[in-house]
Amino acid sequence: MFDFLEGYDLWGAFWTTVQLTVLSAVGSLIWGTLLAAMRVGPVPLMRGFGTAYVNIVRNIPLTVIILFTSLGLNQTFEVTLGSDQIDTTNFRLAVVGLIVYTSAFVCEALRSGINTVPVGQAEAARAIGLNFTQVLTLVVLPQAFRSVVGPLANVLIALTKNTTVAAAIGVAEAATLMKEMIENEAQLVLISAVFAFGFVCLTLPTGLILGWVSKKVAVKR
C-alpha cells in the first residue's frame, strides 16, 4: 500500500523540517525577547523601532520574506552566510527569514506577559536601586515567560507549519518532498495523508507538552 514511499528520503525531509523549526525557534525567541525589551524600554528611539518592526513584519506575507532572503540577500547582495553550497545557503537563508517573521509574534506574546506583571513589582525593584535592565531581566521577564508559555507554544506550532514556505527557495524539507512525490506518483490522497500525519506527530506532542508546562509554571496571583 505504501510502496510508493520507496526511493524517497521521507525521514530526511522531516528531519530538515525539525532543524528549521528548532533553529528558527531559538533565534526567534532571542530576537523576539530583545524586541519586547525595546517596546517596553525607556528610550523613545528603541520603542519606535520595536513598534515599527512588529507592525511592518507582521503584515508582510512570510513567502515574501523568504523570497527576499533568496532573491534579495543572496542573488542581489551576494550574502552566502558562510557557505559555498547553494543548498546550505538556502537553508540558512530560510532560517533567517523565519526568524525575522516569527520574532514579531514572539515579541507580542512576551509583551502581553510583561503587561501582566504588577507595576508595583517594577517600582519596588527600582526603589532598591536596580536599573532598567536589571528590573527587566531579574524581576519582570522571569514572570512574563511563565505567563506566556501557552501563547509561545502556539507560535512554535505555527512556526513548524510555516517551515513549508521554505520550499519556495528550494530547501529540501517535507513540503518540497511532498510536491515531488505528488508530481511523480499517482497517490495524491495517500501522500497527503502521510505528510499530514507527519506534521501532526510534530505539532501535537509539542502542544500537549507545552500546555502541561504552562499549567505547572503559571504564576498564581
LOKERO-169913 format. One record per residue (C-alpha): residue number from 0; x, z negated, y; residue in three letters. Coordinates in steps of 0.05 Angstrom, whole numbers, plus 5000, padded with zeros to 4 digits. Example, Ala and Ser with C-alpha at 12.3 -4.5 7.8 and 13.67 -1.06 7.14 Angstrom:
[rec 0; [5246; 4844; 4910]; "ALA"]
[rec 1; [5273; 4857; 4979]; "SER"]
//
This chain:
[rec 0; [5000; 5000; 5000]; "MET"]
[rec 1; [5057; 4983; 5047]; "PHE"]
[rec 2; [5106; 5036; 5021]; "ASP"]
[rec 3; [5106; 5067; 5090]; "PHE"]
[rec 4; [5148; 5008; 5114]; "LEU"]
[rec 5; [5208; 5031; 5073]; "GLU"]
[rec 6; [5263; 5062; 5114]; "GLY"]
[rec 7; [5244; 5024; 5177]; "TYR"]
[rec 8; [5281; 4963; 5204]; "ASP"]
[rec 9; [5219; 4921; 5217]; "LEU"]
[rec 10; [5257; 4855; 5217]; "TRP"]
[rec 11; [5309; 4882; 5264]; "GLY"]
[rec 12; [5256; 4906; 5313]; "ALA"]
[rec 13; [5222; 4838; 5315]; "PHE"]
[rec 14; [5290; 4803; 5319]; "TRP"]
[rec 15; [5303; 4844; 5382]; "THR"]
[rec 16; [5236; 4822; 5409]; "THR"]
[rec 17; [5255; 4749; 5395]; "VAL"]
[rec 18; [5321; 4758; 5431]; "GLN"]
[rec 19; [5287; 4789; 5491]; "LEU"]
[rec 20; [5238; 4732; 5493]; "THR"]
[rec 21; [5288; 4676; 5487]; "VAL"]
[rec 22; [5339; 4703; 5536]; "LEU"]
[rec 23; [5285; 4722; 5587]; "SER"]
[rec 24; [5251; 4654; 5578]; "ALA"]
[rec 25; [5316; 4616; 5593]; "VAL"]
[rec 26; [5333; 4659; 5653]; "GLY"]
[rec 27; [5261; 4656; 5679]; "SER"]
[rec 28; [5260; 4580; 5673]; "LEU"]
[rec 29; [5325; 4573; 5713]; "ILE"]
[rec 30; [5307; 4624; 5767]; "TRP"]
[rec 31; [5235; 4601; 5770]; "GLY"]
[rec 32; [5256; 4529; 5780]; "THR"]
[rec 33; [5302; 4549; 5837]; "LEU"]
[rec 34; [5245; 4589; 5868]; "LEU"]
[rec 35; [5198; 4529; 5862]; "ALA"]
[rec 36; [5251; 4485; 5896]; "ALA"]
[rec 37; [5255; 4536; 5952]; "MET"]
[rec 38; [5179; 4537; 5961]; "ARG"]
[rec 39; [5175; 4462; 5970]; "VAL"]
[rec 40; [5241; 4454; 6007]; "GLY"]
[rec 41; [5251; 4434; 6079]; "PRO"]
[rec 42; [5287; 4498; 6101]; "VAL"]
[rec 43; [5237; 4548; 6130]; "PRO"]
[rec 44; [5280; 4609; 6112]; "LEU"]
[rec 45; [5283; 4588; 6039]; "MET"]
[rec 46; [5209; 4573; 6037]; "ARG"]
[rec 47; [5195; 4641; 6067]; "GLY"]
[rec 48; [5240; 4675; 6016]; "PHE"]
[rec 49; [5207; 4639; 5957]; "GLY"]
[rec 50; [5137; 4654; 5982]; "THR"]
[rec 51; [5152; 4727; 5995]; "ALA"]
[rec 52; [5187; 4736; 5927]; "TYR"]
[rec 53; [5129; 4706; 5888]; "VAL"]
[rec 54; [5075; 4743; 5925]; "ASN"]
[rec 55; [5111; 4810; 5921]; "ILE"]
[rec 56; [5136; 4807; 5849]; "VAL"]
[rec 57; [5070; 4782; 5820]; "ARG"]
[rec 58; [5035; 4843; 5849]; "ASN"]
[rec 59; [5084; 4895; 5822]; "ILE"]
[rec 60; [5069; 4921; 5752]; "PRO"]
[rec 61; [5121; 4899; 5701]; "LEU"]
[rec 62; [5130; 4971; 5679]; "THR"]
[rec 63; [5153; 4990; 5749]; "VAL"]
[rec 64; [5203; 4933; 5750]; "ILE"]
[rec 65; [5231; 4952; 5681]; "ILE"]
[rec 66; [5236; 5025; 5700]; "LEU"]
[rec 67; [5272; 5006; 5765]; "PHE"]
[rec 68; [5325; 4968; 5727]; "THR"]
[rec 69; [5340; 5032; 5688]; "SER"]
[rec 70; [5329; 5087; 5738]; "LEU"]
[rec 71; [5349; 5047; 5799]; "GLY"]
[rec 72; [5403; 4998; 5778]; "LEU"]
[rec 73; [5433; 5037; 5721]; "ASN"]
[rec 74; [5426; 5110; 5738]; "GLN"]
[rec 75; [5428; 5106; 5814]; "THR"]
[rec 76; [5474; 5047; 5827]; "PHE"]
[rec 77; [5511; 5053; 5760]; "GLU"]
[rec 78; [5501; 4980; 5742]; "VAL"]
[rec 79; [5521; 4971; 5669]; "THR"]
[rec 80; [5522; 4895; 5664]; "LEU"]
[rec 81; [5590; 4896; 5629]; "GLY"]
[rec 82; [5573; 4945; 5573]; "SER"]
[rec 83; [5592; 5017; 5560]; "ASP"]
[rec 84; [5539; 5026; 5506]; "GLN"]
[rec 85; [5472; 5052; 5530]; "ILE"]
[rec 86; [5432; 5010; 5480]; "ASP"]
[rec 87; [5465; 4945; 5501]; "THR"]
[rec 88; [5459; 4963; 5574]; "THR"]
[rec 89; [5385; 4978; 5567]; "ASN"]
[rec 90; [5374; 4913; 5530]; "PHE"]
[rec 91; [5408; 4873; 5585]; "ARG"]
[rec 92; [5371; 4910; 5639]; "LEU"]
[rec 93; [5305; 4895; 5604]; "ALA"]
[rec 94; [5323; 4821; 5603]; "VAL"]
[rec 95; [5338; 4824; 5678]; "VAL"]
[rec 96; [5272; 4858; 5692]; "GLY"]
[rec 97; [5233; 4808; 5650]; "LEU"]
[rec 98; [5268; 4750; 5686]; "ILE"]
[rec 99; [5253; 4779; 5754]; "VAL"]
[rec 100; [5179; 4785; 5736]; "TYR"]
[rec 101; [5167; 4723; 5695]; "THR"]
[rec 102; [5203; 4675; 5741]; "SER"]
[rec 103; [5149; 4685; 5794]; "ALA"]
[rec 104; [5097; 4658; 5745]; "PHE"]
[rec 105; [5143; 4601; 5724]; "VAL"]
[rec 106; [5152; 4583; 5797]; "CYS"]
[rec 107; [5078; 4579; 5810]; "GLU"]
[rec 108; [5066; 4538; 5747]; "ALA"]
[rec 109; [5121; 4490; 5765]; "LEU"]
[rec 110; [5099; 4485; 5838]; "ARG"]
[rec 111; [5030; 4465; 5814]; "SER"]
[rec 112; [5064; 4410; 5773]; "GLY"]
[rec 113; [5103; 4387; 5834]; "ILE"]
[rec 114; [5038; 4381; 5873]; "ASN"]
[rec 115; [5011; 4332; 5820]; "THR"]
[rec 116; [5067; 4282; 5834]; "VAL"]
[rec 117; [5042; 4229; 5883]; "PRO"]
[rec 118; [5072; 4237; 5952]; "VAL"]
[rec 119; [5087; 4163; 5954]; "GLY"]
[rec 120; [5140; 4170; 5900]; "GLN"]
[rec 121; [5179; 4221; 5940]; "ALA"]
[rec 122; [5172; 4178; 6002]; "GLU"]
[rec 123; [5197; 4116; 5964]; "ALA"]
[rec 124; [5256; 4156; 5938]; "ALA"]
[rec 125; [5274; 4178; 6009]; "ARG"]
[rec 126; [5266; 4107; 6033]; "ALA"]
[rec 127; [5322; 4083; 5988]; "ILE"]
[rec 128; [5369; 4136; 6015]; "GLY"]
[rec 129; [5361; 4195; 5967]; "LEU"]
[rec 130; [5367; 4265; 5997]; "ASN"]
[rec 131; [5320; 4323; 5983]; "PHE"]
[rec 132; [5360; 4349; 5923]; "THR"]
[rec 133; [5363; 4280; 5891]; "GLN"]
[rec 134; [5289; 4267; 5902]; "VAL"]
[rec 135; [5272; 4334; 5871]; "LEU"]
[rec 136; [5318; 4330; 5811]; "THR"]
[rec 137; [5312; 4256; 5795]; "LEU"]
[rec 138; [5241; 4239; 5814]; "VAL"]
[rec 139; [5196; 4300; 5823]; "VAL"]
[rec 140; [5218; 4354; 5774]; "LEU"]
[rec 141; [5220; 4309; 5712]; "PRO"]
[rec 142; [5147; 4291; 5723]; "GLN"]
[rec 143; [5128; 4362; 5743]; "ALA"]
[rec 144; [5157; 4391; 5679]; "PHE"]
[rec 145; [5118; 4341; 5637]; "ARG"]
[rec 146; [5053; 4362; 5670]; "SER"]
[rec 147; [5062; 4437; 5663]; "VAL"]
[rec 148; [5084; 4445; 5591]; "VAL"]
[rec 149; [5017; 4476; 5575]; "GLY"]
[rec 150; [5019; 4528; 5632]; "PRO"]
[rec 151; [5091; 4544; 5616]; "LEU"]
[rec 152; [5071; 4555; 5543]; "ALA"]
[rec 153; [5021; 4607; 5567]; "ASN"]
[rec 154; [5075; 4641; 5608]; "VAL"]
[rec 155; [5121; 4642; 5547]; "LEU"]
[rec 156; [5066; 4674; 5504]; "ILE"]
[rec 157; [5053; 4726; 5558]; "ALA"]
[rec 158; [5128; 4739; 5562]; "LEU"]
[rec 159; [5131; 4751; 5486]; "THR"]
[rec 160; [5077; 4804; 5492]; "LYS"]
[rec 161; [5108; 4833; 5556]; "ASN"]
[rec 162; [5172; 4849; 5518]; "THR"]
[rec 163; [5136; 4911; 5492]; "THR"]
[rec 164; [5145; 4941; 5561]; "VAL"]
[rec 165; [5220; 4945; 5546]; "ALA"]
[rec 166; [5203; 5005; 5502]; "ALA"]
[rec 167; [5196; 5044; 5567]; "ALA"]
[rec 168; [5272; 5045; 5575]; "ILE"]
[rec 169; [5287; 5055; 5501]; "GLY"]
[rec 170; [5300; 4984; 5478]; "VAL"]
[rec 171; [5291; 4984; 5402]; "ALA"]
[rec 172; [5242; 4926; 5398]; "GLU"]
[rec 173; [5176; 4921; 5360]; "ALA"]
[rec 174; [5134; 4967; 5404]; "ALA"]
[rec 175; [5187; 5022; 5401]; "THR"]
[rec 176; [5188; 5020; 5325]; "LEU"]
[rec 177; [5112; 5018; 5323]; "MET"]
[rec 178; [5109; 5081; 5365]; "LYS"]
[rec 179; [5159; 5116; 5320]; "GLU"]
[rec 180; [5122; 5096; 5257]; "MET"]
[rec 181; [5055; 5120; 5284]; "ILE"]
[rec 182; [5086; 5187; 5301]; "GLU"]
[rec 183; [5117; 5194; 5231]; "ASN"]
[rec 184; [5066; 5161; 5185]; "GLU"]
[rec 185; [4991; 5174; 5175]; "ALA"]
[rec 186; [4976; 5099; 5172]; "GLN"]
[rec 187; [4951; 5081; 5241]; "LEU"]
[rec 188; [4907; 5023; 5221]; "VAL"]
[rec 189; [4957; 4991; 5174]; "LEU"]
[rec 190; [5015; 5000; 5222]; "ILE"]
[rec 191; [4975; 4969; 5279]; "SER"]
[rec 192; [4954; 4911; 5233]; "ALA"]
[rec 193; [5026; 4897; 5213]; "VAL"]
[rec 194; [5052; 4894; 5284]; "PHE"]
[rec 195; [4992; 4854; 5308]; "ALA"]
[rec 196; [5005; 4804; 5252]; "PHE"]
[rec 197; [5078; 4801; 5272]; "GLY"]
[rec 198; [5061; 4783; 5344]; "PHE"]
[rec 199; [5011; 4732; 5321]; "VAL"]
[rec 200; [5066; 4700; 5279]; "CYS"]
[rec 201; [5110; 4696; 5341]; "LEU"]
[rec 202; [5059; 4672; 5392]; "THR"]
[rec 203; [5011; 4627; 5352]; "LEU"]
[rec 204; [5063; 4575; 5329]; "PRO"]
[rec 205; [5092; 4574; 5400]; "THR"]
[rec 206; [5024; 4558; 5429]; "GLY"]
[rec 207; [5009; 4504; 5377]; "LEU"]
[rec 208; [5076; 4470; 5382]; "ILE"]
[rec 209; [5079; 4470; 5458]; "LEU"]
[rec 210; [5006; 4448; 5461]; "GLY"]
[rec 211; [5025; 4388; 5419]; "TRP"]
[rec 212; [5086; 4374; 5462]; "VAL"]
[rec 213; [5043; 4379; 5524]; "SER"]
[rec 214; [4998; 4323; 5498]; "LYS"]
[rec 215; [5056; 4280; 5477]; "LYS"]
[rec 216; [5094; 4283; 5544]; "VAL"]
[rec 217; [5034; 4285; 5591]; "ALA"]
[rec 218; [5040; 4237; 5650]; "VAL"]
[rec 219; [4988; 4183; 5645]; "LYS"]
[rec 220; [4961; 4166; 5714]; "ARG"]
//
